[in-house]
Amino acid sequence: MKRIKIFDTTLRDGEQAPGYSMNTAEKIEMARQLEALGVDVIEAGFAASSNEDFESIKAISDCVKSAVVCSLSRLVREDIDRAYESVKNAARPRIHVFIATSDIHLEHKLKTTRQQVLDRVRELVSYTKSLCQDVEFSAEDASRSDWKYLSEVFSIAIEAGATVINVPDTVGYATPDEMYSLICYLKDNIKGIEKAELSVHCHNDLGMGVANTLAAVRAGATQVECTINGIGERAGNAALEELVMALNTKKDYYGCETGINTRQIYKTSRLLSTITGVSINPSKPIVGANAFAHEAGIHQHGVLNNPITYEIMSPESIGILKNRMVLGKHSGRHAIEARLIELGYELSEQELEKIFVQFKKLTDKKKAITDMDLIALVGAEKLSDGEIYTLESFSIQSGSDTSSTSSIKLSMGDEVIMDAAIGYGPIDAAFKAIERITKTGGELVNYTIQSVTEGEDALGEAMVKLKDPDSDEIFTGHGLSTDIIEASIKAYINGVNKLLSSRL
């Protein structure tokens, strides 16, 4: 079977979309999970865009061992130098340079000519090659470019040393038929195409990002660029989990395979949601809460008789495993460790001890702990390092004919601080009391809560986003509890801790 390389740009194209920003520690955590997932290339950021991006790429380059680590760069010498500095210590570095090729972009954005672009490609791809052996070249807005001219640009890029040629549908304008025809044309008309990987990067503005990418694979593309949960600019990118499972489920049709460990898909999707504070749509293919749910009686009957009647893939294939043992208040540390290993987690002794403590607290409120509970606990603990304030206790009073009041007790080291506040509701009152204690000045820009598991004792997962008034940076807080008010308070404190840590 033909091997399709998976180029993940969650940390670059995905992260630059509104609402998805991550700090360096969160990017490193995500990069490690992407490596565990088995992606071939991690596009870690755009080094010249900010010092924070530059430092994040350097940190990811230091910790990732098996995947290629890539930095995006404009076809500008200073940007290329910056990109090289960010990835030069990676085990497998790549520089990804781009320039627009459509007449629309040449006239209105670059204000340059076709010939001038050809000259820049020849000069600067060659310069990039002198710094790094693995060079990817992208023609921005390729799907709206003149095909003959596009072939000429790519031919020069390969001649100058590009090892990967990328064809972006930058604004998600193409259809599957058009994408198929374009890739076929380029394969026949680019000089030296046999020396390079042929890649595609499809956006989802018309809802065809995945379909266009799969059409390109059929036409001969050997690398696909995508993001976890399909996040990205505007309507997002082709979703990694959808592409991989389409190729995996339809192997006979596509004749392709990837190096992705599909049992890591659900965990990766959940981690991204936890880090960014953006919930996964229940109807999201592959990883949404309803992806393997069956409510209609006919469907339920069919699945009970044989799952393949209404399931073209199993929940287990993406890492949603069924419990093989009952986990509860009498379960020991070894049982928890064994189950987490089965779920694909590699944890340090310190991390395991923290999760076990939280597990024991949870068993006081729930009789049976599910895999979803464990996954949520791991995600929460991994993102709760560097605590400045911790919750000691809280008391809430609320009703239809009385004002909501809250009393919050927090600890900071050996000091215990308590304050109270009145709000429009119990959550508002609690958040105001925390702010009276911590005095961050942070602005609450988003608050969501959802159920992680099922049943009356389900874990509630709360997420908040706080904006630092000094830097306008957004910090995501995350909290878990069977009590949704407690989950909300924990999430707010988690966000406050991140905001305060950034000021140290």
CORGI-V214864 format. One record per backbone hydrogen bond with DSSP energy under -1.0 kcal/mol. NH is the residue of the N-H (numbers start at 1). CO is the residue of the C=O. Records with the same first field share a line. If there is no record, write none. Layout:
NH->CO ; CO
//
This chain:
2->255
4->257
5->222
7->224
8->41
9->226
12->9
14->9
15->10
16->12
17->14
20->17
27->23
28->24
29->25
30->26
31->27
32->28
33->29
34->30
35->31
36->32
37->33
38->34
39->34
40->6
41->6
42->68
43->8
44->42 ; 70
49->46
54->50
55->51
56->52
57->53
58->54
59->55
60->56
61->57
62->58
63->59
64->60
68->40
69->92
70->42
71->94
72->45
73->96
75->98
76->74
80->76
81->77
82->78
83->79
84->80
85->81
86->82
87->83
88->84
90->87
94->69
95->134
96->71
97->136
98->73
99->138
101->140
106->102
107->103
108->104
109->105
110->105
112->106
117->113
118->114
119->115
120->116
121->117
122->118
123->119
124->120
125->121
127->123
128->124
129->125
130->126
131->128
132->128
136->95
137->164
138->97
139->166
140->99
142->139
143->168
144->141
145->142
150->146
151->147
152->148
153->149
154->150
155->151
156->152
157->153
158->154
159->155
160->156
161->158
162->157
163->135
164->135
165->197
166->137
167->199
169->201
172->169
179->175
180->176
181->177
182->178
183->179
184->180
185->181
186->182
187->183
188->184
189->185
190->186
193->190
195->192
196->193
197->163
199->165
200->223
201->167
203->169
204->236
207->204
212->208
213->209
214->210
215->211
216->212
217->213
218->214
219->215
221->216
222->198
223->198
224->5
225->200
226->7
227->238
230->227
231->228
236->233
238->202
240->227
243->239
244->240
245->241
246->242
247->243
248->244
249->245
250->246
254->250
255->251
257->2
261->37
262->260
264->261
265->262
266->318
268->264
269->265
270->266
271->267
272->268
273->269
274->270
275->271
276->272
277->273
284->281
287->285
288->284
290->282
291->288
293->290
300->296
301->297
302->298
303->299
304->300
305->301
306->302
309->306
310->307
311->307
318->315
319->316
320->315
321->319
331->328
336->332
337->333
338->334
339->335
340->336
341->337
342->338
343->339
344->341
345->340
352->348
353->349
354->350
355->351
356->352
357->353
358->354
359->355
360->356
361->357
362->358
363->359
365->362
366->362
369->327
374->370
375->371
376->372
377->373
378->374
379->375
380->376
381->377
382->378
384->381
390->411
392->409
393->409
395->407
397->405
405->397
406->421
407->395
408->419
409->393
410->417
411->390
412->415
415->412
417->410
419->408
421->406
423->404
429->425
430->426
431->427
432->428
433->429
434->430
435->431
436->432
437->433
438->434
439->435
443->467
445->465
446->465
448->463
450->461
452->459
458->455
460->481
461->450
462->479
463->448
464->477
465->446
466->475
467->443
468->473
472->468
475->466
477->464
479->462
481->460
487->483
488->484
489->485
490->486
491->487
492->488
493->489
494->490
495->491
496->492
497->493
498->494
499->495
500->496
501->497
502->498
504->501
//
